Amino acid sequence: MGKLSGIKVIDLSVFLPGPMMTMMMADQGAEVWKVESPAGDPARDQEPFEGGQSVWFRALNRGKKSIVLDLKSAAGKARLWDLIENADVFVEGFRPGVMARLGFDYAAVSARNPGIVYCSISAFGQEGEMAHHPAHDLATQALAGFLSINDGPDGTPVVPGVAASDMAAGLTALSATLMALLGRERTGKGDYIDCAMFDSLLPWSAHTMGLAIAGGDPPRSASQRSLGGAAFYQVYETADKRHVVLGARELKFAHNLLTALGRMDLYPIAERPAGEQGELIAFLRQTFATKTRDEWTLWFADKDVAFSPVLDLREAFAQPHVAERGLLVTGGGGHMVAPAIRFAGESWSPASAPELGADD
């Protein structure tokens, strides 16, 4: 019995934000009905595959039921209304206006089920001049200013490795839905959530937005402490063309490392503002270039310094720490990452992801 046992979720979303949100609910015992078109969630076709299923699809849809409905047909609409009658949560990720045209907007759904929590996830929200603008994660990151600080040494933005606005929207939608369910316990009434990827991502720049939000200059990677302007929050190349990072703000770590390297004369530079530490950055670049990544990892083992080697994803999953925490599991048809949310005294085992229409 999970924390959300007894909660019924109707999920019409595809790809990343909505499926991630409802997967986290399914992990905690919610009964999630994934409503798919005859073509299925496009994530089903995304490589690579393991055990006959897309690893992407399985990772975000484990523990759900799948039902195929043509929502343009009378029979499909009737079946969805049957599911809605006793549902607690309704999630959709279409462009604004689509659900109204199909007859399943919040006004219609809440009229049938006043206690339902209805969550719409979109790129830019249900209203405003951008509401109908097509966009996936990269475009919303660009418009939110995040891509401008996801840049290389020459200042050119690069495609980010994490779909941050997708994930931010999934987490925001989950949090809002759980809040609404708690509120329903007191009022008996459901609620409507307009969750935008763009809106969800903006607060994630809290540590760098200062001047920009107050009308000043935007942050620049070369001069901002958290973006690469500081020697001890920096990526360095090693002798084998791999990389390591120093990742801390506290001056005690600078003291510890420079002492170990016999260069405490450079410590005053670490105390300077970001953007004025070029001499120290240059020294550390020369220093890290003298050993391989793995040699530096061994060297730092007994040093109290916020240091890490840069691992690829295969290396990351192979770490003993991942095994010790039980974060990579086998089951449900293949390999899966365990939930980040786990409760003391409760066990979790991976459920399989449904085949298309398995619960028609």
C-alpha positions as a Python dict, from the first residue, in 0.01 Angstrom:
ca = {
    (1, 'M'): (0, 0, 0),
    (2, 'G'): (158, 323, -116),
    (3, 'K'): (92, 673, 6),
    (4, 'L'): (-145, 732, -289),
    (5, 'S'): (-332, 403, -282),
    (6, 'G'): (-698, 467, -361),
    (7, 'I'): (-625, 768, -583),
    (8, 'K'): (-739, 723, -945),
    (9, 'V'): (-563, 923, -1214),
    (10, 'I'): (-668, 970, -1577),
    (11, 'D'): (-358, 1061, -1782),
    (12, 'L'): (-386, 1186, -2140),
    (13, 'S'): (-29, 1320, -2157),
    (14, 'V'): (263, 1198, -2368),
    (15, 'F'): (642, 1233, -2389),
    (16, 'L'): (797, 1375, -2067),
    (17, 'P'): (628, 1618, -1823),
    (18, 'G'): (288, 1457, -1768),
    (19, 'P'): (409, 1096, -1781),
    (20, 'M'): (685, 1174, -1530),
    (21, 'M'): (431, 1332, -1296),
    (22, 'T'): (186, 1041, -1314),
    (23, 'M'): (466, 782, -1295),
    (24, 'M'): (567, 930, -960),
    (25, 'M'): (205, 893, -850),
    (26, 'A'): (191, 534, -975),
    (27, 'D'): (513, 456, -783),
    (28, 'Q'): (325, 553, -466),
    (29, 'G'): (25, 332, -536),
    (30, 'A'): (-205, 554, -744),
    (31, 'E'): (-417, 379, -1008),
    (32, 'V'): (-309, 554, -1326),
    (33, 'W'): (-505, 506, -1647),
    (34, 'K'): (-294, 608, -1945),
    (35, 'V'): (-537, 706, -2221),
    (36, 'E'): (-366, 672, -2559),
    (37, 'S'): (-461, 734, -2918),
    (38, 'P'): (-456, 434, -3153),
    (39, 'A'): (-100, 535, -3245),
    (40, 'G'): (8, 533, -2881),
    (41, 'D'): (239, 763, -2688),
    (42, 'P'): (520, 862, -2932),
    (43, 'A'): (770, 774, -2658),
    (44, 'R'): (690, 408, -2728),
    (45, 'D'): (890, 437, -3050),
    (46, 'Q'): (1197, 610, -2906),
    (47, 'E'): (1523, 415, -2909),
    (48, 'P'): (1690, 236, -2743),
    (49, 'F'): (1478, -70, -2669),
    (50, 'E'): (1518, -337, -2404),
    (51, 'G'): (1295, -639, -2367),
    (52, 'G'): (1082, -522, -2658),
    (53, 'Q'): (1000, -181, -2507),
    (54, 'S'): (1144, 167, -2533),
    (55, 'V'): (1358, 229, -2226),
    (56, 'W'): (1232, 591, -2225),
    (57, 'F'): (869, 480, -2234),
    (58, 'R'): (914, 216, -1964),
    (59, 'A'): (1101, 458, -1737),
    (60, 'L'): (808, 703, -1733),
    (61, 'N'): (508, 471, -1759),
    (62, 'R'): (575, 181, -1526),
    (63, 'G'): (286, 71, -1309),
    (64, 'K'): (18, 230, -1529),
    (65, 'K'): (-277, 85, -1719),
    (66, 'S'): (-312, 157, -2092),
    (67, 'I'): (-640, 207, -2273),
    (68, 'V'): (-674, 310, -2638),
    (69, 'L'): (-952, 561, -2708),
    (70, 'D'): (-1041, 762, -3015),
    (71, 'L'): (-1165, 1078, -2848),
    (72, 'K'): (-1318, 1200, -3173),
    (73, 'S'): (-1560, 906, -3170),
    (74, 'A'): (-1877, 873, -2963),
    (75, 'A'): (-1762, 540, -2821),
    (76, 'G'): (-1425, 683, -2717),
    (77, 'K'): (-1584, 982, -2549),
    (78, 'A'): (-1832, 762, -2363),
    (79, 'R'): (-1555, 537, -2231),
    (80, 'L'): (-1354, 836, -2109),
    (81, 'W'): (-1660, 972, -1927),
    (82, 'D'): (-1692, 633, -1756),
    (83, 'L'): (-1334, 663, -1632),
    (84, 'I'): (-1386, 1021, -1518),
    (85, 'E'): (-1693, 947, -1305),
    (86, 'N'): (-1493, 822, -1007),
    (87, 'A'): (-1149, 969, -1084),
    (88, 'D'): (-953, 1192, -849),
    (89, 'V'): (-706, 1346, -1093),
    (90, 'F'): (-720, 1430, -1464),
    (91, 'V'): (-397, 1520, -1649),
    (92, 'E'): (-368, 1645, -2006),
    (93, 'G'): (-85, 1791, -2209),
    (94, 'F'): (-250, 1910, -2530),
    (95, 'R'): (-225, 2258, -2675),
    (96, 'P'): (-471, 2502, -2516),
    (97, 'G'): (-818, 2466, -2663),
    (98, 'V'): (-791, 2102, -2770),
    (99, 'M'): (-970, 1961, -2466),
    (100, 'A'): (-1253, 2213, -2504),
    (101, 'R'): (-1301, 2108, -2868),
    (102, 'L'): (-1315, 1745, -2761),
    (103, 'G'): (-1565, 1829, -2486),
    (104, 'F'): (-1339, 1747, -2191),
    (105, 'D'): (-1227, 2087, -2064),
    (106, 'Y'): (-1230, 2159, -1692),
    (107, 'A'): (-1579, 2312, -1699),
    (108, 'A'): (-1727, 1998, -1854),
    (109, 'V'): (-1528, 1749, -1646),
    (110, 'S'): (-1585, 1926, -1312),
    (111, 'A'): (-1958, 1952, -1386),
    (112, 'R'): (-1966, 1570, -1392),
    (113, 'N'): (-1714, 1522, -1110),
    (114, 'P'): (-1685, 1832, -884),
    (115, 'G'): (-1412, 1672, -673),
    (116, 'I'): (-1169, 1614, -957),
    (117, 'V'): (-828, 1783, -966),
    (118, 'Y'): (-770, 1876, -1329),
    (119, 'C'): (-413, 1955, -1439),
    (120, 'S'): (-324, 2100, -1779),
    (121, 'I'): (45, 2098, -1874),
    (122, 'S'): (158, 2312, -2167),
    (123, 'A'): (462, 2504, -2284),
    (124, 'F'): (339, 2856, -2206),
    (125, 'G'): (8, 2822, -2021),
    (126, 'Q'): (-356, 2834, -2122),
    (127, 'E'): (-377, 3210, -2176),
    (128, 'G'): (-164, 3488, -2321),
    (129, 'E'): (-9, 3563, -2657),
    (130, 'M'): (230, 3265, -2634),
    (131, 'A'): (-36, 3011, -2535),
    (132, 'H'): (-61, 2854, -2882),
    (133, 'H'): (306, 2877, -2974),
    (134, 'P'): (445, 2527, -3041),
    (135, 'A'): (746, 2440, -2828),
    (136, 'H'): (933, 2156, -2665),
    (137, 'D'): (1194, 2182, -2391),
    (138, 'L'): (1471, 2348, -2591),
    (139, 'A'): (1253, 2636, -2706),
    (140, 'T'): (1115, 2706, -2359),
    (141, 'Q'): (1466, 2701, -2212),
    (142, 'A'): (1572, 2950, -2479),
    (143, 'L'): (1285, 3187, -2406),
    (144, 'A'): (1332, 3155, -2029),
    (145, 'G'): (1693, 3275, -2061),
    (146, 'F'): (1843, 2945, -1951),
    (147, 'L'): (2008, 2863, -2281),
    (148, 'S'): (2204, 3189, -2271),
    (149, 'I'): (2394, 3065, -1966),
    (150, 'N'): (2426, 2707, -2093),
    (151, 'D'): (2720, 2811, -2308),
    (152, 'G'): (3070, 2708, -2396),
    (153, 'P'): (3390, 2906, -2339),
    (154, 'D'): (3322, 3115, -2650),
    (155, 'G'): (2977, 3212, -2525),
    (156, 'T'): (2786, 3001, -2778),
    (157, 'P'): (2479, 2829, -2625),
    (158, 'V'): (2477, 2450, -2654),
    (159, 'V'): (2192, 2200, -2636),
    (160, 'P'): (2147, 2117, -2266),
    (161, 'G'): (2187, 1762, -2144),
    (162, 'V'): (1878, 1777, -1922),
    (163, 'A'): (1525, 1862, -2037),
    (164, 'A'): (1493, 2102, -1745),
    (165, 'S'): (1165, 2271, -1838),
    (166, 'D'): (998, 1934, -1901),
    (167, 'M'): (1115, 1805, -1565),
    (168, 'A'): (1037, 2131, -1384),
    (169, 'A'): (683, 2117, -1521),
    (170, 'G'): (639, 1755, -1414),
    (171, 'L'): (752, 1829, -1060),
    (172, 'T'): (550, 2151, -1041),
    (173, 'A'): (238, 1974, -1167),
    (174, 'L'): (286, 1693, -916),
    (175, 'S'): (331, 1936, -627),
    (176, 'A'): (27, 2139, -729),
    (177, 'T'): (-187, 1829, -769),
    (178, 'L'): (-93, 1695, -427),
    (179, 'M'): (-168, 2036, -273),
    (180, 'A'): (-507, 2037, -444),
    (181, 'L'): (-582, 1687, -317),
    (182, 'L'): (-497, 1801, 36),
    (183, 'G'): (-720, 2105, -7),
    (184, 'R'): (-1002, 1881, -125),
    (185, 'E'): (-987, 1697, 206),
    (186, 'R'): (-1107, 2018, 372),
    (187, 'T'): (-1345, 2157, 110),
    (188, 'G'): (-1465, 1854, -84),
    (189, 'K'): (-1403, 2047, -405),
    (190, 'G'): (-1153, 1978, -678),
    (191, 'D'): (-941, 2237, -854),
    (192, 'Y'): (-786, 2342, -1184),
    (193, 'I'): (-410, 2367, -1240),
    (194, 'D'): (-264, 2558, -1534),
    (195, 'C'): (97, 2435, -1532),
    (196, 'A'): (335, 2586, -1789),
    (197, 'M'): (684, 2459, -1863),
    (198, 'F'): (801, 2820, -1902),
    (199, 'D'): (652, 2930, -1569),
    (200, 'S'): (789, 2622, -1391),
    (201, 'L'): (1145, 2682, -1509),
    (202, 'L'): (1181, 3052, -1424),
    (203, 'P'): (1212, 3004, -1044),
    (204, 'W'): (1499, 2761, -1105),
    (205, 'S'): (1725, 3060, -1180),
    (206, 'A'): (1692, 3198, -826),
    (207, 'H'): (2069, 3184, -764),
    (208, 'T'): (2162, 3368, -1084),
    (209, 'M'): (1866, 3594, -1171),
    (210, 'G'): (1941, 3871, -919),
    (211, 'L'): (2048, 4164, -1134),
    (212, 'A'): (1834, 4063, -1431),
    (213, 'I'): (1511, 4040, -1233),
    (214, 'A'): (1582, 4379, -1081),
    (215, 'G'): (1632, 4536, -1424),
    (216, 'G'): (2010, 4513, -1437),
    (217, 'D'): (2253, 4327, -1659),
    (218, 'P'): (2195, 3957, -1732),
    (219, 'P'): (2439, 3707, -1578),
    (220, 'R'): (2734, 3603, -1793),
    (221, 'S'): (2907, 3271, -1748),
    (222, 'A'): (3254, 3423, -1752),
    (223, 'S'): (3182, 3650, -1457),
    (224, 'Q'): (2914, 3474, -1251),
    (225, 'R'): (3029, 3257, -962),
    (226, 'S'): (2781, 2974, -1022),
    (227, 'L'): (2830, 2965, -1399),
    (228, 'G'): (3206, 2937, -1439),
    (229, 'G'): (3347, 3270, -1328),
    (230, 'A'): (3507, 3129, -1013),
    (231, 'A'): (3809, 2902, -982),
    (232, 'F'): (3646, 2670, -730),
    (233, 'Y'): (3322, 2629, -923),
    (234, 'Q'): (3478, 2522, -1247),
    (235, 'V'): (3540, 2239, -1494),
    (236, 'Y'): (3900, 2140, -1567),
    (237, 'E'): (4050, 1916, -1836),
    (238, 'T'): (4286, 1640, -1730),
    (239, 'A'): (4589, 1483, -1900),
    (240, 'D'): (4376, 1216, -2069),
    (241, 'K'): (4135, 1475, -2214),
    (242, 'R'): (3870, 1391, -1959),
    (243, 'H'): (3739, 1635, -1700),
    (244, 'V'): (3702, 1699, -1328),
    (245, 'V'): (3519, 1967, -1134),
    (246, 'L'): (3571, 2176, -826),
    (247, 'G'): (3222, 2249, -701),
    (248, 'A'): (3200, 2462, -388),
    (249, 'R'): (3171, 2821, -275),
    (250, 'E'): (3317, 2782, 74),
    (251, 'L'): (3668, 2923, 106),
    (252, 'K'): (3772, 2643, 340),
    (253, 'F'): (3792, 2411, 39),
    (254, 'A'): (4016, 2655, -146),
    (255, 'H'): (4236, 2668, 164),
    (256, 'N'): (4255, 2289, 184),
    (257, 'L'): (4340, 2238, -183),
    (258, 'L'): (4595, 2517, -213),
    (259, 'T'): (4762, 2396, 105),
    (260, 'A'): (4788, 2044, -41),
    (261, 'L'): (4931, 2187, -363),
    (262, 'G'): (5177, 2409, -177),
    (263, 'R'): (5035, 2729, -328),
    (264, 'M'): (4872, 2917, -43),
    (265, 'D'): (5018, 3230, -199),
    (266, 'L'): (4727, 3210, -446),
    (267, 'Y'): (4463, 3196, -173),
    (268, 'P'): (4389, 3574, -183),
    (269, 'I'): (4276, 3530, -543),
    (270, 'A'): (4009, 3283, -430),
    (271, 'E'): (3870, 3560, -210),
    (272, 'R'): (3821, 3793, -507),
    (273, 'P'): (3484, 3835, -682),
    (274, 'A'): (3396, 3596, -962),
    (275, 'G'): (3542, 3717, -1290),
    (276, 'E'): (3861, 3834, -1118),
    (277, 'Q'): (4013, 3491, -1053),
    (278, 'G'): (4179, 3436, -1389),
    (279, 'E'): (4527, 3376, -1248),
    (280, 'L'): (4400, 3106, -1012),
    (281, 'I'): (4190, 2942, -1283),
    (282, 'A'): (4495, 2935, -1512),
    (283, 'F'): (4708, 2773, -1240),
    (284, 'L'): (4445, 2506, -1173),
    (285, 'R'): (4408, 2436, -1544),
    (286, 'Q'): (4782, 2377, -1571),
    (287, 'T'): (4778, 2165, -1257),
    (288, 'F'): (4488, 1939, -1356),
    (289, 'A'): (4646, 1885, -1698),
    (290, 'T'): (4937, 1699, -1532),
    (291, 'K'): (4742, 1387, -1425),
    (292, 'T'): (4463, 1173, -1566),
    (293, 'R'): (4108, 1201, -1437),
    (294, 'D'): (4136, 875, -1242),
    (295, 'E'): (4475, 971, -1098),
    (296, 'W'): (4322, 1292, -966),
    (297, 'T'): (4031, 1098, -819),
    (298, 'L'): (4278, 888, -619),
    (299, 'W'): (4479, 1196, -519),
    (300, 'F'): (4171, 1371, -382),
    (301, 'A'): (4047, 1066, -189),
    (302, 'D'): (4194, 1185, 144),
    (303, 'K'): (4146, 1557, 82),
    (304, 'D'): (3851, 1753, 224),
    (305, 'V'): (3777, 1930, -103),
    (306, 'A'): (3452, 1947, -304),
    (307, 'F'): (3595, 1761, -603),
    (308, 'S'): (3435, 1518, -847),
    (309, 'P'): (3537, 1345, -1168),
    (310, 'V'): (3304, 1408, -1463),
    (311, 'L'): (3146, 1070, -1538),
    (312, 'D'): (2948, 961, -1839),
    (313, 'L'): (2606, 810, -1769),
    (314, 'R'): (2733, 452, -1796),
    (315, 'E'): (3003, 526, -1540),
    (316, 'A'): (2751, 706, -1320),
    (317, 'F'): (2522, 405, -1301),
    (318, 'A'): (2818, 173, -1236),
    (319, 'Q'): (2925, 357, -919),
    (320, 'P'): (2917, 159, -593),
    (321, 'H'): (2707, 439, -445),
    (322, 'V'): (2428, 364, -692),
    (323, 'A'): (2429, -2, -588),
    (324, 'E'): (2446, 83, -217),
    (325, 'R'): (2140, 308, -251),
    (326, 'G'): (1954, 57, -468),
    (327, 'L'): (1905, 318, -739),
    (328, 'L'): (1936, 94, -1045),
    (329, 'V'): (1703, -204, -1038),
    (330, 'T'): (1609, -488, -1268),
    (331, 'G'): (1247, -588, -1310),
    (332, 'G'): (932, -502, -1496),
    (333, 'G'): (1092, -609, -1824),
    (334, 'G'): (1430, -441, -1793),
    (335, 'H'): (1646, -193, -1608),
    (336, 'M'): (1491, 103, -1428),
    (337, 'V'): (1597, 387, -1203),
    (338, 'A'): (1438, 354, -860),
    (339, 'P'): (1213, 635, -733),
    (340, 'A'): (1393, 924, -568),
    (341, 'I'): (1100, 935, -323),
    (342, 'R'): (1113, 639, -87),
    (343, 'F'): (974, 608, 263),
    (344, 'A'): (1126, 438, 565),
    (345, 'G'): (984, 95, 628),
    (346, 'E'): (829, 68, 281),
    (347, 'S'): (968, -148, 3),
    (348, 'W'): (945, -82, -370),
    (349, 'S'): (976, -317, -663),
    (350, 'P'): (953, -212, -1027),
    (351, 'A'): (626, -264, -1207),
    (352, 'S'): (609, -320, -1580),
    (353, 'A'): (495, -59, -1829),
    (354, 'P'): (176, -150, -2016),
    (355, 'E'): (161, -259, -2376),
    (356, 'L'): (-57, -37, -2591),
    (357, 'G'): (-423, -99, -2507),
    (358, 'A'): (-344, -367, -2250),
    (359, 'D'): (-639, -259, -2033),
    (360, 'D'): (-903, -188, -2299),
}
